[in-house]
Amino acid sequence: MNMDIKELKALISLLDDSDDEIVNIASSNILNQGSAAIPELEKAWETTLNETLQVRLESVIQSIQFNEAKQNLKKWKDSGAENILEGATYLAKFQFPDITLESVEKEIDIIKQDVWLELNNNLTALEKIKIINYIIFEIHKFGRNSTNFYSPQNSYINQVLETKRGNPISLAIIYLAVANKLNIPIYGVNLPKNFILAYKDEYRQYDSDDETEDILFYINPYNKGAVLGKKEIDYFIQQQQLEAKREYFIPCTNKDILIRLINNLILSYRKLQFTDKIEKLNELLGIL
């Protein structure tokens, strides 16, 4: 239940109290108000010179934003995790609370529109991929961040859209989001030490127990959308001394993709020794 501004201001003023118990009670009551309380908390932060109060206000704001990220992610998962862009945006809101799904969708729509203008119904699957590759990697200049591979910004969708640099998973998400908007049957494949996409045969008439038979070819967004066959995946798995598993060849779920993205972030923050971020990301992982 949303309280009126007067009550909220009164609670915010209690964050300055010398009694820790009063501060804790005030904090949890403000937290219950969710993001509706943030404008007043920010106003209070801007108008005080009291450092202790500023720290407490920041802590409450961050807690509200983190709770919201958790709720959004849970809602996304519970409703079927259909839109990968939505999941990636909710994860990015963990670090960039002000970004919106609309702004991310808008960026992807620009790329989609450029691809759409080049497509026609007579194109083969490979010809469509050539066009997508040309638009994403040549026109929009997306590419791998080789110089700073472990940077957390490679995993935040808004940062990848801004810098045009990403890791295998974030680049695959952008590729996937564009393909989804154009109804091109491309899906993520959870290959270790890389992340690839599969182009499924939409005209295949008969069912087989072997899902790999439904796949026309694979795509590697981390290498400018290079097209691969099953043999190349086999070779890669041998090279990396991995045990060949069925899941390395077949489409995974959007939930799997997001879990992989969160694990990437955990690895990045572990290298930077940001334990507080790792704890929160593990909480998000728990939701999925």
C-alpha positions in Angstrom: 0.0 0.0 0.0 1.4 3.4 -1.0 1.7 5.9 1.8 1.3 9.6 1.3 4.3 11.9 0.8 4.1 13.3 4.3 4.4 9.9 5.9 7.2 8.9 3.6 9.1 12.1 4.4 8.7 11.4 8.1 10.1 7.9 7.7 13.0 9.2 5.6 13.9 11.7 8.4 14.1 8.8 10.8 17.0 7.4 8.8 19.0 10.1 10.5 18.2 8.7 14.0 21.0 7.7 16.3 19.1 4.6 17.4 19.9 1.7 15.0 16.6 -0.1 15.7 14.6 3.0 14.6 16.7 3.3 11.5 16.0 -0.4 10.7 12.3 -0.1 11.2 12.2 3.1 9.0 14.3 1.4 6.3 12.0 -1.7 6.1 8.9 0.5 6.0 10.4 2.5 3.1 11.5 -0.7 1.3 7.9 -1.8 1.4 7.0 1.2 -0.8 9.2 -0.1 -3.6 10.3 2.2 -6.4 7.6 4.8 -5.6 9.8 5.9 -2.7 12.9 6.5 -4.8 12.2 10.1 -6.0 11.8 11.3 -2.3 14.9 9.3 -1.2 16.9 11.0 -4.0 15.6 14.4 -3.1 16.6 13.8 0.5 20.1 12.7 -0.6 20.6 15.8 -2.7 19.5 18.2 0.1 21.6 16.8 3.0 25.3 17.2 3.7 25.2 14.5 6.4 27.4 11.7 5.1 25.9 9.0 7.4 22.4 9.9 6.1 23.6 9.8 2.5 25.1 6.3 3.0 21.8 5.1 4.5 19.7 6.7 1.8 21.9 5.1 -0.9 21.6 1.7 0.8 17.8 1.9 0.9 17.7 3.0 -2.8 19.9 0.2 -3.9 17.9 -2.4 -1.9 14.7 -1.2 -3.6 16.3 -1.4 -7.0 17.7 -4.9 -6.3 14.3 -6.1 -5.1 12.7 -4.8 -8.3 15.3 -6.6 -10.4 14.5 -9.8 -8.6 10.8 -9.4 -9.0 11.1 -8.6 -12.7 13.3 -11.7 -13.3 10.9 -13.9 -11.4 8.0 -12.6 -13.4 9.9 -13.2 -16.6 10.8 -16.7 -15.7 7.2 -17.6 -14.4 5.6 -16.2 -17.6 7.7 -18.6 -19.8 10.9 -16.6 -20.4 9.8 -16.0 -24.0 11.6 -12.8 -24.8 15.4 -13.1 -24.3 15.8 -9.3 -24.6 13.5 -8.8 -21.7 15.5 -11.2 -19.5 18.8 -9.5 -20.5 17.4 -6.1 -19.8 16.1 -7.1 -16.3 19.6 -8.4 -15.5 21.2 -5.2 -16.7 18.8 -3.2 -14.4 20.7 -4.8 -11.6 23.6 -2.5 -12.4 21.8 0.2 -14.4 18.4 0.7 -12.7 17.4 3.5 -15.1 17.4 1.5 -18.3 14.1 0.5 -19.8 13.0 -2.4 -21.9 11.6 0.2 -24.4 15.0 1.8 -24.9 16.7 -1.6 -25.5 13.9 -2.8 -27.9 14.3 0.5 -29.8 18.0 -0.1 -30.4 17.3 -3.7 -31.6 14.4 -2.5 -33.8 16.8 -0.2 -35.7 19.1 -3.2 -36.6 16.0 -5.3 -37.4 14.7 -2.7 -39.8 18.0 -2.5 -41.6 18.0 -6.3 -42.0 14.3 -6.4 -43.0 14.9 -4.0 -45.9 17.4 -6.4 -47.4 15.3 -9.6 -47.0 12.8 -11.2 -49.5 10.9 -14.4 -49.6 13.1 -16.0 -52.2 16.2 -16.1 -50.1 17.7 -19.3 -48.7 18.6 -19.7 -45.0 22.3 -19.1 -45.8 21.5 -15.9 -47.8 19.4 -14.6 -44.9 22.4 -15.2 -42.5 24.7 -13.4 -44.9 22.4 -10.3 -44.7 22.1 -10.4 -40.9 25.9 -10.8 -40.6 26.5 -7.9 -42.9 24.1 -5.6 -41.1 25.1 -6.5 -37.5 28.9 -6.8 -38.0 29.7 -4.5 -41.0 27.0 -1.8 -40.9 26.4 -1.6 -37.1 30.0 -2.7 -36.3 29.4 -5.1 -33.5 32.3 -7.2 -32.5 34.1 -9.1 -29.8 35.8 -7.2 -26.9 39.2 -9.0 -27.1 41.1 -6.3 -25.3 38.9 -6.5 -22.2 37.3 -9.9 -22.4 36.4 -10.2 -18.6 34.9 -6.7 -18.3 31.4 -6.9 -16.7 30.2 -4.4 -19.3 30.4 -7.2 -21.9 27.5 -8.9 -20.2 25.1 -5.9 -19.8 22.9 -5.6 -22.9 22.6 -1.7 -22.7 26.4 -1.4 -22.5 26.9 -3.8 -25.5 24.5 -1.8 -27.5 26.3 1.4 -26.6 29.9 0.2 -27.1 29.2 -2.4 -29.8 31.5 -4.7 -28.0 30.5 -7.9 -26.2 31.3 -11.5 -25.3 30.0 -14.7 -27.0 26.7 -14.7 -25.1 25.8 -11.0 -25.3 26.5 -10.8 -29.0 24.4 -14.0 -29.5 21.5 -12.4 -27.6 21.6 -9.4 -29.9 21.7 -11.7 -33.0 18.9 -13.8 -31.5 16.7 -10.8 -30.7 17.0 -9.4 -34.3 16.2 -12.9 -35.7 13.3 -13.3 -33.4 11.8 -10.0 -34.5 12.0 -11.2 -38.1 10.6 -14.7 -37.3 13.8 -16.4 -38.5 14.1 -19.8 -36.7 17.4 -19.2 -34.8 18.0 -20.6 -31.3 20.7 -20.5 -28.7 23.0 -23.4 -28.2 24.8 -23.8 -24.8 28.3 -24.7 -26.1 30.9 -24.4 -23.3 33.8 -21.9 -23.8 31.7 -20.2 -26.5 28.0 -19.7 -27.2 26.6 -20.4 -30.7 23.2 -20.3 -32.5 21.4 -22.9 -34.5 19.3 -22.3 -37.6 16.4 -24.8 -37.6 14.8 -26.2 -40.7 11.4 -24.6 -40.7 10.2 -26.7 -43.7 11.2 -30.1 -42.3 8.1 -32.3 -42.7 9.0 -35.4 -40.6 9.8 -35.8 -37.0 12.9 -37.5 -35.8 14.1 -38.4 -32.3 17.4 -36.7 -33.1 16.9 -33.0 -32.7 20.2 -32.2 -34.4 18.6 -33.4 -37.7 16.3 -30.4 -37.5 19.3 -28.1 -37.6 20.5 -26.7 -41.0 23.7 -25.2 -39.6 25.2 -23.3 -36.7 26.2 -19.7 -36.4 29.1 -18.2 -34.3 28.2 -14.6 -33.5 31.6 -14.2 -31.7 33.3 -14.7 -35.0 31.2 -12.3 -37.2 28.4 -14.9 -37.6 30.6 -17.6 -39.2 28.5 -20.5 -40.4 29.5 -23.9 -38.9 28.4 -27.5 -39.5 28.2 -30.3 -36.9 31.7 -31.4 -37.8 33.2 -28.1 -36.7 31.3 -28.3 -33.3 32.7 -31.9 -32.9 36.2 -30.6 -33.7 35.9 -27.7 -31.2 34.7 -30.0 -28.4 37.7 -32.3 -29.0 40.1 -29.4 -29.1 38.8 -28.1 -25.8 39.1 -31.6 -24.4 35.4 -31.6 -23.4 33.2 -34.6 -23.2 30.7 -34.5 -26.1 27.2 -34.0 -24.8 23.9 -33.8 -26.6 23.1 -30.4 -25.2 26.1 -28.9 -27.0 24.3 -29.5 -30.3 20.7 -28.7 -29.7 18.8 -25.5 -28.8 18.7 -24.4 -25.2 16.0 -22.3 -23.4 16.1 -18.5 -22.9 16.4 -19.3 -19.2 19.6 -21.3 -19.9 21.0 -18.3 -21.8 20.3 -15.9 -18.9 21.9 -18.3 -16.4 25.0 -18.4 -18.6 25.0 -14.6 -18.8 24.8 -14.3 -14.9 27.6 -16.9 -14.5 29.7 -14.8 -16.9 29.1 -11.7 -14.7 30.0 -13.6 -11.5 33.3 -14.6 -13.2 34.0 -11.0 -14.1 33.3 -9.7 -10.6 35.3 -12.5 -9.1 38.3 -11.3 -11.0 37.6 -7.8 -9.7 37.0 -9.1 -6.2 33.6 -7.5 -5.9 32.1 -9.9 -3.4 28.9 -7.9 -2.8 28.0 -8.0 -6.5 28.7 -11.8 -6.5 26.3 -12.3 -3.6 23.6 -10.4 -5.3 24.1 -12.2 -8.6 23.9 -15.6 -6.9 20.6 -14.5 -5.5 19.4 -13.7 -9.1 20.8 -17.1 -10.1 18.7 -18.7 -7.4 15.5 -17.2 -8.9 16.2 -18.9 -12.3 
